[in-house]
């Protein structure tokens, strides 16, 4: 009979077990409060995937616009280079033609004097 517990000891043991169970329940509840439901997780994942796709598309548009701008700038540089070359040639011709005409008229004047 010494192994048998008295009614008071049984009451205290049951109260201690009850407190342990309540503490475990509170621990489980605090963990469950941190857990996200599968529906919410699926919605968040879908939104995140959608946003990533949108950002990827915006990035691609920006890259395309940047490439188009670079190509347009390169074309502008080529056009400007060609325009400058045409102007340089025009100035050169504008300078050479009068000089040649002067030399030609001087040569013809000298020839006329020599031929007499």
N, CA, C and O of each residue as an XYZ file, in Angstrom:
464
protein
N       0.765     -1.189      0.000
C       0.000      0.000      0.000
C       0.819      1.274      0.000
O       0.286      2.367     -0.189
N       2.058      1.136      0.202
C       2.896      2.322      0.234
C       3.075      2.902     -1.161
O       3.423      4.076     -1.294
N       2.842      2.093     -2.227
C       2.949      2.594     -3.589
C       1.707      3.359     -4.015
O       1.752      4.106     -4.993
N       0.655      3.198     -3.338
C      -0.572      3.884     -3.696
C      -0.527      5.330     -3.240
O      -0.040      5.642     -2.153
N      -1.042      6.205     -4.087
C      -1.034      7.623     -3.783
C      -2.309      7.995     -3.055
O      -3.361      7.384     -3.247
N      -2.194      8.988     -2.236
C      -3.381      9.462     -1.527
C      -4.190     10.347     -2.465
O      -3.716     10.726     -3.536
N      -5.382     10.667     -2.068
C      -6.270     11.472     -2.887
C      -5.659     12.857     -3.117
O      -5.773     13.389     -4.221
N      -5.028     13.447     -2.131
C      -4.400     14.761     -2.260
C      -3.241     14.719     -3.242
O      -3.056     15.632     -4.046
N      -2.453     13.627     -3.163
C      -1.318     13.505     -4.077
C      -1.805     13.293     -5.503
O      -1.223     13.835     -6.443
N      -2.867     12.510     -5.674
C      -3.440     12.313     -7.001
C      -3.961     13.635     -7.568
O      -3.804     13.911     -8.758
N      -4.568     14.432     -6.728
C      -5.080     15.740     -7.146
C      -3.946     16.649     -7.616
O      -4.047     17.323     -8.641
N      -2.856     16.645     -6.832
C      -1.707     17.475     -7.211
C      -1.083     16.961     -8.518
O      -0.682     17.760     -9.364
N      -0.998     15.640     -8.686
C      -0.426     15.071     -9.902
C      -1.290     15.420    -11.112
O      -0.775     15.761    -12.177
N      -2.617     15.329    -10.933
C      -3.526     15.672    -12.029
C      -3.418     17.155    -12.350
O      -3.434     17.521    -13.525
N      -3.311     18.007    -11.361
C      -3.166     19.447    -11.589
C      -1.851     19.738    -12.314
O      -1.815     20.580    -13.211
N      -0.766     19.046    -11.932
C       0.517     19.235    -12.596
C       0.431     18.785    -14.050
O       0.954     19.463    -14.933
N      -0.223     17.649    -14.316
C      -0.404     17.179    -15.690
C      -1.247     18.169    -16.495
O      -0.970     18.437    -17.664
N      -2.275     18.702    -15.849
C      -3.138     19.665    -16.519
C      -2.330     20.909    -16.913
O      -2.510     21.430    -18.014
N      -1.462     21.382    -16.049
C      -0.624     22.548    -16.346
C       0.357     22.238    -17.488
O       0.597     23.077    -18.356
N       0.912     21.034    -17.473
C       1.823     20.650    -18.552
C       1.105     20.608    -19.897
O       1.634     21.067    -20.910
N      -0.109     20.052    -19.896
C      -0.897     19.973    -21.131
C      -1.249     21.374    -21.608
O      -1.184     21.653    -22.805
N      -1.622     22.261    -20.685
C      -1.934     23.649    -21.074
C      -0.696     24.343    -21.637
O      -0.792     25.080    -22.618
N       0.449     24.117    -21.031
C       1.691     24.726    -21.522
C       2.019     24.200    -22.926
O       2.427     24.968    -23.797
N       1.840     22.887    -23.142
C       2.081     22.335    -24.479
C       1.090     22.914    -25.478
O       1.458     23.234    -26.608
N      -0.172     23.050    -25.061
C      -1.187     23.631    -25.953
C      -0.838     25.064    -26.323
O      -1.010     25.466    -27.474
N      -0.351     25.839    -25.360
C       0.039     27.220    -25.640
C       1.243     27.252    -26.586
O       1.320     28.094    -27.480
N       2.180     26.323    -26.374
C       3.335     26.242    -27.273
C       2.915     25.899    -28.693
O       3.413     26.488    -29.652
N       2.014     24.963    -28.828
C       1.505     24.574    -30.156
C       0.753     25.734    -30.790
O       0.915     26.014    -31.978
N      -0.080     26.417    -29.984
C      -0.829     27.564    -30.518
C       0.112     28.675    -30.986
O      -0.122     29.290    -32.026
N       1.167     28.931    -30.225
C       2.106     29.981    -30.643
C       2.818     29.586    -31.931
O       3.111     30.445    -32.763
N       3.098     28.298    -32.106
C       3.703     27.845    -33.361
C       2.720     27.936    -34.516
O       3.093     28.334    -35.620
N       1.478     27.574    -34.274
C       0.463     27.635    -35.330
C       0.179     29.073    -35.740
O      -0.180     29.318    -36.892
N       0.329     30.025    -34.831
C       0.129     31.423    -35.187
C       1.167     31.888    -36.209
O       0.911     32.793    -37.003
N       2.332     31.260    -36.177
C       3.400     31.641    -37.100
C       3.273     30.923    -38.441
O       3.924     31.320    -39.407
N       2.466     29.898    -38.521
C       2.319     29.113    -39.741
C       1.322     29.802    -40.662
O       0.301     30.323    -40.214
N       1.633     29.797    -41.965
C       0.767     30.392    -42.977
C      -0.035     29.263    -43.624
O       0.489     28.182    -43.892
N      -1.292     29.533    -43.863
C      -2.118     28.500    -44.493
C      -1.670     28.280    -45.934
O      -1.046     29.150    -46.541
N      -1.991     27.120    -46.470
C      -1.564     26.784    -47.840
C      -2.230     27.702    -48.865
O      -1.626     28.019    -49.890
N      -3.458     28.130    -48.603
C      -4.145     29.022    -49.538
C      -3.441     30.379    -49.598
O      -3.221     30.938    -50.672
N      -3.097     30.890    -48.415
C      -2.408     32.178    -48.370
C      -1.039     32.042    -49.027
O      -0.623     32.922    -49.781
N      -0.348     30.960    -48.751
C       0.972     30.736    -49.357
C       0.859     30.640    -50.876
O       1.686     31.195    -51.599
N      -0.149     29.946    -51.352
C      -0.338     29.812    -52.803
C      -0.622     31.172    -53.432
O      -0.092     31.491    -54.496
N      -1.463     31.976    -52.771
C      -1.758     33.312    -53.291
C      -0.511     34.189    -53.297
O      -0.254     34.910    -54.261
N       0.258     34.121    -52.217
C       1.486     34.917    -52.152
C       2.480     34.458    -53.220
O       3.135     35.278    -53.863
N       2.584     33.164    -53.398
C       3.499     32.642    -54.418
C       3.058     33.059    -55.817
O       3.881     33.448    -56.645
N       1.767     32.976    -56.070
C       1.256     33.371    -57.386
C       1.507     34.864    -57.626
O       1.922     35.255    -58.716
N       1.258     35.689    -56.617
C       1.492     37.124    -56.757
C       2.980     37.402    -56.983
O       3.349     38.219    -57.827
N       3.822     36.717    -56.222
C       5.274     36.906    -56.368
C       5.723     36.495    -57.767
O       6.503     37.210    -58.396
N       5.247     35.361    -58.260
C       5.601     34.918    -59.611
C       5.117     35.911    -60.662
O       5.836     36.227    -61.610
N       3.884     36.400    -60.482
C       3.335     37.373    -61.419
C       4.162     38.654    -61.411
O       4.461     39.210    -62.468
N       4.527     39.120    -60.228
C       5.321     40.357    -60.114
C       6.712     40.164    -60.726
O       7.231     41.062    -61.390
N       7.304     39.008    -60.505
C       8.619     38.721    -61.092
C       8.517     38.728    -62.618
O       9.390     39.271    -63.296
N       7.456     38.129    -63.158
C       7.260     38.133    -64.608
C       7.079     39.556    -65.144
O       7.638     39.911    -66.182
N       6.291     40.370    -64.426
C       6.094     41.755    -64.835
C       7.417     42.521    -64.824
O       7.722     43.263    -65.757
N       8.188     42.333    -63.771
C       9.473     43.013    -63.686
C      10.414     42.544    -64.790
O      11.176     43.336    -65.344
N      10.357     41.248    -65.105
C      11.168     40.724    -66.205
C      10.777     41.351    -67.531
O      11.641     41.692    -68.338
N       9.470     41.505    -67.763
C       9.001     42.129    -68.998
C       9.416     43.596    -69.061
O       9.844     44.085    -70.107
N       9.285     44.297    -67.926
C       9.697     45.701    -67.890
C      11.195     45.833    -68.134
O      11.644     46.747    -68.826
N      11.957     44.916    -67.562
C      13.404     44.932    -67.777
C      13.733     44.682    -69.242
O      14.608     45.338    -69.807
N      13.035     43.736    -69.856
C      13.266     43.451    -71.277
C      12.912     44.663    -72.132
O      13.627     44.988    -73.080
N      11.794     45.340    -71.793
C      11.418     46.544    -72.538
C      12.493     47.614    -72.398
O      12.836     48.294    -73.366
N      13.019     47.756    -71.192
C      14.067     48.752    -70.967
C      15.321     48.400    -71.752
O      15.961     49.277    -72.331
N      15.674     47.113    -71.774
C      16.838     46.683    -72.556
C      16.625     46.964    -74.040
O      17.526     47.457    -74.719
N      15.424     46.648    -74.544
C      15.131     46.890    -75.954
C      15.198     48.382    -76.278
O      15.750     48.782    -77.303
N      14.631     49.195    -75.391
C      14.663     50.640    -75.613
C      16.100     51.155    -75.585
O      16.470     52.025    -76.373
N      16.897     50.619    -74.682
C      18.300     51.024    -74.582
C      19.062     50.634    -75.845
O      19.851     51.425    -76.361
N      18.834     49.429    -76.344
C      19.488     48.983    -77.577
C      19.064     49.851    -78.759
O      19.890     50.222    -79.593
N      17.767     50.174    -78.828
C      17.282     51.021    -79.918
C      17.920     52.408    -79.832
O      18.287     52.992    -80.852
N      18.049     52.926    -78.621
C      18.673     54.227    -78.438
C      20.145     54.193    -78.838
O      20.646     55.124    -79.468
N      20.828     53.121    -78.469
C      22.236     52.986    -78.852
C      22.384     52.897    -80.367
O      23.283     53.511    -80.942
N      21.503     52.134    -81.017
C      21.559     52.015    -82.477
C      21.274     53.353    -83.141
O      21.933     53.729    -84.110
N      20.282     54.072    -82.610
C      19.963     55.384    -83.168
C      21.132     56.345    -82.991
O      21.421     57.134    -83.891
N      21.804     56.291    -81.855
C      22.955     57.158    -81.617
C      24.106     56.812    -82.551
O      24.768     57.702    -83.086
N      24.343     55.515    -82.745
C      25.394     55.098    -83.680
C      25.068     55.560    -85.094
O      25.952     56.014    -85.820
N      23.801     55.445    -85.489
C      23.389     55.910    -86.817
C      23.581     57.416    -86.922
O      24.045     57.912    -87.948
N      23.230     58.138    -85.879
C      23.434     59.591    -85.866
C      24.912     59.926    -86.024
O      25.273     60.831    -86.777
N      25.764     59.195    -85.314
C      27.201     59.446    -85.427
C      27.692     59.179    -86.849
O      28.495     59.945    -87.382
N      27.211     58.089    -87.469
C      27.613     57.796    -88.856
C      27.113     58.891    -89.804
O      27.859     59.353    -90.668
N      25.864     59.302    -89.645
C      25.306     60.352    -90.497
C      26.075     61.662    -90.318
O      26.363     62.359    -91.292
N      26.401     61.987    -89.080
C      27.138     63.218    -88.809
C      28.544     63.152    -89.415
O      29.031     64.133    -89.977
N      29.184     61.996    -89.297
C      30.506     61.816    -89.893
C      30.438     61.984    -91.413
O      31.282     62.653    -92.009
N      29.420     61.367    -92.035
C      29.264     61.493    -93.490
C      28.987     62.936    -93.896
O      29.523     63.406    -94.900
N      28.158     63.647    -93.131
C      27.845     65.043    -93.425
C      29.108     65.901    -93.342
O      29.349     66.751    -94.199
N      29.915     65.670    -92.296
C      31.159     66.427    -92.155
C      32.114     66.141    -93.315
O      32.792     67.042    -93.808
N      32.159     64.897    -93.735
C      33.039     64.538    -94.861
C      32.567     65.231    -96.137
O      33.394     65.733    -96.898
N      31.264     65.271    -96.387
C      30.735     65.962    -97.565
C      31.054     67.457    -97.500
O      31.441     68.059    -98.502
N      30.890     68.050    -96.315
C      31.210     69.468    -96.174
C      32.699     69.731    -96.391
O      33.071     70.728    -97.009
N      33.542     68.850    -95.891
C      34.984     69.003    -96.068
C      35.335     68.937    -97.550
O      36.128     69.739    -98.044
N      34.745     67.983    -98.250
C      35.001     67.866    -99.687
C      34.482     69.095   -100.437
O      35.131     69.583   -101.362
N      33.322     69.587   -100.037
C      32.757     70.764   -100.707
C      33.661     71.976   -100.488
O      33.914     72.733   -101.425
N      34.149     72.166    -99.263
C      35.061     73.282    -99.001
C      36.352     73.131    -99.805
O      36.887     74.106   -100.333
N      36.843     71.897    -99.889
C      38.061     71.650   -100.659
C      37.850     72.003   -102.126
O      38.704     72.657   -102.723
N      36.742     71.590   -102.717
C      36.452     71.893   -104.111
C      36.245     73.398   -104.296
O      36.664     73.970   -105.303
N      35.592     74.034   -103.313
C      35.366     75.471   -103.407
C      36.687     76.236   -103.364
O      36.779     77.341   -103.897
N      37.695     75.664   -102.743
C      38.986     76.322   -102.668
C      39.839     75.994   -103.901
O      40.527     76.869   -104.426
N      39.797     74.772   -104.352
C      40.671     74.336   -105.453
C      40.215     74.892   -106.797
O      41.049     75.306   -107.602
N      38.930     74.911   -107.052
C      38.429     75.349   -108.366
C      38.843     76.793   -108.659
O      39.345     77.047   -109.754
N      38.664     77.752   -107.750
C      39.112     79.117   -108.075
C      40.633     79.215   -108.280
O      41.103     79.971   -109.131
N      41.392     78.446   -107.495
C      42.846     78.464   -107.660
C      43.214     77.916   -109.033
O      44.054     78.498   -109.719
N      42.616     76.830   -109.439
C      42.879     76.253   -110.766
C      42.452     77.211   -111.878
O      43.144     77.354   -112.886
N      41.315     77.857   -111.684
C      40.858     78.824   -112.686
C      41.853     79.985   -112.792
O      42.143     80.464   -113.888
N      42.367     80.426   -111.653
C      43.362     81.506   -111.659
C      44.636     81.074   -112.358
O      45.206     81.815   -113.159
N      45.081     79.848   -112.040
C      46.284     79.331   -112.699
C      46.062     79.168   -114.193
O      46.945     79.480   -114.991
N      44.892     78.682   -114.575
C      44.580     78.498   -115.989
C      44.547     79.836   -116.731
O      45.059     79.953   -117.844
N      43.943     80.833   -116.104
C      43.891     82.152   -116.762
C      45.284     82.773   -116.814
O      45.625     83.440   -117.791
N      46.094     82.563   -115.773
C      47.455     83.084   -115.788
C      48.259     82.372   -116.871
O      49.027     83.012   -117.589
N      48.091     81.049   -116.998
C      48.809     80.284   -118.016
C      48.387     80.727   -119.403
O      49.228     80.851   -120.294
N      47.097     80.967   -119.602
C      46.646     81.405   -120.931
C      47.148     82.814   -121.231
O      47.450     83.131   -122.381
N      47.239     83.652   -120.219
C      47.769     85.007   -120.431
C      49.240     84.930   -120.789
O      49.702     85.641   -121.681
N      49.987     84.065   -120.094
C      51.411     83.898   -120.412
C      51.548     83.310   -121.804
O      52.439     83.731   -122.542
N      50.750     82.402   -122.183
C      50.813     81.777   -123.498
C      50.489     82.805   -124.575
O      51.112     82.821   -125.636
N      49.520     83.654   -124.297
C      49.181     84.690   -125.278
C      50.334     85.661   -125.479
O      50.581     86.115   -126.596
N      51.047     85.984   -124.391
C      52.172     86.897   -124.496
C      53.309     86.214   -125.244
O      53.951     86.842   -126.086
N      53.565     84.970   -124.960
C      54.658     84.245   -125.575
C      54.353     83.983   -127.066
O      55.270     84.024   -127.886
N      53.119     83.722   -127.422
C      52.746     83.388   -128.772
C      52.834     84.608   -129.684
O      52.933     84.402   -130.894
N      52.809     85.811   -129.238
C      52.881     86.991   -130.085
C      54.226     87.206   -130.532
O      54.488     88.162   -131.262
